[in-house]
Amino acid sequence: MVSGSPKDKRMKKAVIVVLGAGLGGVSMVFDLKAELGNSHQIVLVNKTESFQFTPSNPWVGVGWRTKGDITVELAPLMDRHGIDFIQASARKLRPEENRIEMEDGSSVDYDFLVIATGPELAFDEIEGLGPEGHTQSVCTVDHALQANAAFEAFCADPGPIVVGAVQGASCYGPAYEYAMIMEKELRSRKIRDRVPMTFVTAEPYIGHLGLGGVGDTKGLLEHELRQRSVRWITNAKVEKVEAGAMTVSELNDDGTEKTKHQLEFKYSMMLPAFRGIGAVRDIEGLVNPRGFIIVDKHQRNPKYPNIFGIGVAIAIAPLEKTPVPTGVPKTGYMIESMVLATAKNIKAILAGKDPVDEATWNAFCLADFGDRGVAFLAQPQNPPRNVNWASEGMWVHLAKVAFEKYFLRKVRKGITETYYESAIMKMLAMHKLK
């Protein structure tokens, strides 16, 4: 437990547990190791045996990547870097007792806890949604593999495609990516002419992205959809999904129904809304009504100050009220800024000091469309911004491929940030800390 004077804390070897091993969690343990060395015990807890590079899932969904291409086994990796690894699923967090109950009946005790679990996927909120229903998903690598198997079967007998993101979704980039990547693959297979495509999104306009748009993402993404003959429906509320049919209400700006669509499909991938994982939901003072971790400007929970939250797991209020609910995305660089701030703040607390570091929450995103793509830079993520830029071209596709290889190499090496990454970010005036 965290108690006593600052001197007591300096003398004690603290146990710092990171729950979740996605982009944020893996970066978190490496940043903690870089900041703290061997002076404290760092423990990574994850329900699966491997790290998954989630941004590559749309490629897996069309067979451009295999699971082995984008995963790294965690146990040997963590062992090489002196980090303890526990493969287990969390059943319930007991913050008053500083421990996590696991599904296998064991418990993990901590002095500090960093919650980096990512979300629970709320497919059940819409009838028929998700891999156990009638639509596919690219939210996890296993979902993407299932989506690819369904896509291969679809290509043998093609027909209409419906793709997009439902009400309450907060991660729109992969929906655009998967739509464009499928379109490119269909052209490569010479069957694009047999596949009408419809992009369905809760966004009030194309390119909103849960961010109010960045630069001219509206114009850029509308152009890409038009060029690829993909029709779209915005302000869309998915009512239900049945085998081969999706019922969608298109709303006016005042929230009244404009049109009811009955969309037939032979293949569909729809991103769901997110919520916090079951192990933390309904803990008063720790989470908001959707189960996301409440944090202050130092990534620290106000009620439980030895608990920190990073990445998709944290609560961020929607940017603005929209006719159909839209969430705020947590992009990769934004998450890395949370990670660094958290590592430095935990180090400060262990030294008996107050936390002072704040993440910038700047957003830099590369959205690959198979043969080109769109990039955007938002400083900070939510407007008004100091930098509000978007661009498109073949260079984005090449940059996304290079970033995948670079990040996976960084994970395998246990590197937090290379000299080259630091230099490039400095050139772009991108900083992780305020």
N, C-alpha and C positions, 0 to 999 in steps of 0.2 A: 504493500500500500504506500501511497505517497503521503507522508506526514512528517511532522517534526520541523526543525529549523533548517535553513539553507545549508548549515554546516553538516547536519545529518545527511542531507541529500548528496552533498559532495563526497562524503565518505562511503556511501552505499553504492554497490554495483546495481544499477537499475535494470529491470527487465522491460524492454520496449517491444511491444507486440504490434506487428502490422497485419491487419486482417484484410486479405485480398491480394492477389498477385497479378493484376492487370498492368496496364501502362503505368498507373500511379503507384501501385503497391511495390512493384519490382524496382522502379526508380527510387521509391522511398527508402527501401532497405539499403540500397547502395549509397544514397546521399547520407543516411544516418551513419553508415560505416565510415564514409569519408570524413564526416564531422566528428565522430566520437571514437573512431579507432576500435581498440579492444577494451576500452575502459568500461563498457556496459554491454549487456547481453541483448542482442537483436534477434527477434524471432519472427519468421514469416509464416503465416497460417493461410492455407488455401484449400479449397475443396477439390481441386483437380491437381494432377501431378505435373502439369506443364504451364508455362507462360504462353499465352496466345497473342499474336500481334493482330489485334482486332481490325485495324484499318485495311488489312488485306482480305478480309472476309468476302467483300464483293467479288474479288478475283476467284476465290475458292468456289463461289456460287456458280461460275460458268466454266470451271475446270482449268483456269489459268494458274492456279496454285493448288498444291496438295496440303494436307494437314501438317505433314512433316516439314514442308517448306517454311511454315510460319509459326512453329512452336519450338519451345526450348524446355527440356526437362529440368525441373526445379531442384530436386534433391542434390544431384552432383554439383550443380551450379552454385547453390548456396553453401554447400560444404567447402568448395574451393575458396570461398570468400569469408569463411568463419561466421556464417549466419545460420542459425538454427532454422530448420524447416519442419513444419507439421502439416501433413496432408489430412485434413478433416473438415467437415462442414459444421458451421456454427449453428447451434439450436437456439440459444438465448443468451444475450448479454446481461450480466448482473453488475451494473456500474457501481452500485453501493458496496459491492464486495470485491471490486476490481478483478473480475474473472469472467471468462466466457465458457458457458456450458456447450459442449460439443454433441453432435448427434450420436456419437459412439459411446456416450456416457462419461467421457473424460472431461476435465476442465483445464483451461489455460489461464493462469494467473498473470497479471501484468502490473507494472508501476505506471507505465504510459501506454496508451492504446491509440493507434492511428487506424481509422476506419477507411479502407480503400477498396471496398467490396464491389464497386459499381452498383448497378441497379438490379432489382427483380423485374422481369419482363411481364407486364400486365396484360397478357393475351386474354385472360378470362373476363376482362371488362367489356369485351365485345363478342357476342355470340358467333362462334365459328371461326374466330381469328386464330392464327398461329399454326405451327407445324403439327399440332394434334387436332387441328381443325382443317380448314380448307385453303390456308395461305402459307407461304414459305417465310423464312426469316434469314437474315445474315448477321444477326446480333452476336452469335457465338460461332466458333469454327465448326462445331458439330451440326448446328442449324444450317450453316453454309454448305456443308457436305450433303445434307439432306436436300437442300435447295438445288444443288447441282445434279443429284440423281433425278429429281423431278424435272429439271430443265432438259436433261438428256432425253427423257421419255417424251417431253413436250416437243422437242425438235423432230422426233420421228413422226409426229402427228400435230403440226402447229395450228395455232388459232389465236384468238385475242389474248393480250396480256394486260393486266391491271397491276400497277406498281406504285408505291408511295409511302405515306406515313399517316397514321390515324390521329384523331383528336388526342391532345395531351402529350403527343410525342415531343421529344426535345432534341433529337439528333436527326437532322434532315439530310445532311451531306451524303450518308451512305445510300439513302433512297435515290437521290439524283445519280450517284455513281452507278448503282446497280442497274438503273433504267438505261443509262447511256452505254454501259459495258455490255448489257444484254443486246442492245440495239446493234452495237459493233459486231458482236459475235454472230448475230442473226444475219447480218450482211455478209460476213465471212463465209457462212454456210450457204449463202445464196437462197435463203428462205425468208428474208425480211419482207418481201412483197406479200407474204401469206400471213403476216402477223400485225393486225391493228394494235397499237399501244396507247394506253391511257395512263397518265400520271395523276394520282389522286392525293391531295395534301390538305392538311388542316390549316396551312399557312394562309394568311389573307391575300397574298399575292406570291407569284413565283419568285424565289430568291430572297424571301423574307428571312428564312433560316432560323427563326426564333430570335433574331438579332435586330429586327427592323431593317434588314438588308445591310450589306457592306459594300461601299462604293456603288458600282452599277451591277450588283449581282442580279437584280431583277432583269435588266436588259440582256446581260450575258447569258443567263440561264434560259430565258424565254427564247433567245436566238438559237441556242443549242437544241431546245426541244422542237422549235419550228424546222430547223435544218434537218432534223431526224424524223420529221413527220410524226411527232408524239403529241397527241392532244392532251389537254390538262383540265383539271377541275380543282379550283381553290376554294377556301372556306368550306371544306368538305368534312362532313360528319358521317363516319361509317356506322350505319345502324346495325347491320348484321351481314354475315357471310355464309352462304350456302354453297354446296357443291356446284361450281361453275357459275355462280352469280353473287354479286355484291350489291347491297342496297345502300345508296349514298344520298344523304340530304345535302344539297348545296345551299348555303345560307347567304342572305343579304348582309350588308354591313351592319344592320341594326339587329341581327340575330334571328330574323324571321326567315322562314323557309322560302327559297327562291325556286328551286327545282328538285324533284325527286328523281334520282337516276337508278336504273336497274342495269348494272354493268355485267355483261356476260364475259367469262374468261375461261381459258384453258390452263393458264398459269398466272399465279399472283404472288407477289412478295410485298407485304405491308409491314412497316416498322411499327411496333406497339408503343404505347405510353410506358413510362418507367415509374417505379415506386421503390422505396427503401426495402431492404431485405427483411424477411420475417424475424430474424434474430434481434433486430433493433426497433422494429415498429412498436408503437404504443408506449414507448418509454418517455414519460412526461419530462419535458425540459431538455431531452436529448434530440428529439426529432420533431419535424413538422407533421401536419396531418397526413401527408403522403409517405411518411417514414424516412425522409431525408434528414441528414445530420445538420443540426443548427450550429453554425460556427461564427466566431467574431472575426475581426480583421486580421487576426493572427492564426486563423484556421483552428481555433480552440473553442470547445463547447463551453458556454458560460456557466452552466450548472455543474458540469463535471470537468473541471479544468485540466485533468490529466488525460482527457480524451480529445483527440484531434480528428478532423475529417478532411479528406481530399477527393478531388475528382468528381465523378458522376454521383457519388454517394451523398454529396452535400446539398443543402437547400439553397437555391437561388430563386428569388422571386421572378415571375415572368416580367419581361421588359415592358409590356403594355397589354392592355385588355384587347383581345381580338374576338371576333364573332364566334370562332371555334377555338377552344383552348389550345395554346401552343406553349411549350416549355422552352427553357434556355439551354443551349448546348454547352458542354464543357469540353473544349477542344484540347488537343495534345499539349501544345505549348503552354496553354493556360494551366493545365494540370501540373506540368513540370514546375511552373512558378509556385504553385501551392506546395509542392513537394519540398522545394528548396527552403521556402519560408518556414515550413513545419520543422524540418531538420534543424535549422538554426535556432528556432524558438525552443525546441526541446533541449538543445545543447545549453542555451542560456538559462533555462529553468534548473537544469542539473547543476549549473555553476552558481545557483543562488541568485540569479538575476531575473529581471522581468523580461518577458518576450517583447521584442520591438519590431521584428521583421514582418513585412506585409508583401504578399504576392501582388504582382502587377495585373494579373488576369488579362494580359494581352492575348489576342487570338491570331494565330497564323495557320491557315488551312490550305491543303492541296487536295482538290477533288478531282480524281482521275476519271476520264470518260472513255478510256480504252485506246483512243488514238490522239487525244488532246485532253484538255481539262481546264478547270477554273481555279485560280488561287485568290485568296483574299487575306488582307492584313488589317486588323482592327486594334487600335491602341487608344483607350482600353477596349475590352470586348463590347461593352454597352455604351451607346451614345449618351451625351455628346463625346466625340472622339478627337484626339490629336492627329491620328492617322486613320484614313478611311479609304482603303485602296483595294481594287480588284482587277484581275487581268486574266487572259485566257490564251491558250495556244498549245502546241505540241510539247513545249518545254515543261508544262505542268505534268504531263504524263511521264516524261523522262525523270523529272524531279521526284515524283511519287515513287517510282521504281527504285531510284537511288536512295531515297529516304528509308524505304523498307529494308534494304540491304544494310544501310548504315545503322539503323536502330537495332536490328537483330544482332549485328556484330557488337554493338555497344552493350547489349544485354549479356551476350555470351562472354564478353570480356569483363563485365562488372564495372564499366566506366560510367561515370555520371555525366560528364561533358568533356568532349575532346577540345583541343586547342582550335581545330578548324571550325567546330560548331560555335565556339565562343567568338571567334573572329568574325564569322558570317553574321551572327546575331548583333555584334557590335556595329558592323557596317550598316545593318538595317535599323540601328538604334532600338533594338529589342532587348529588354532587360527583364529578368525574372523577378527582381525585387524592386520595390519603390525606394 
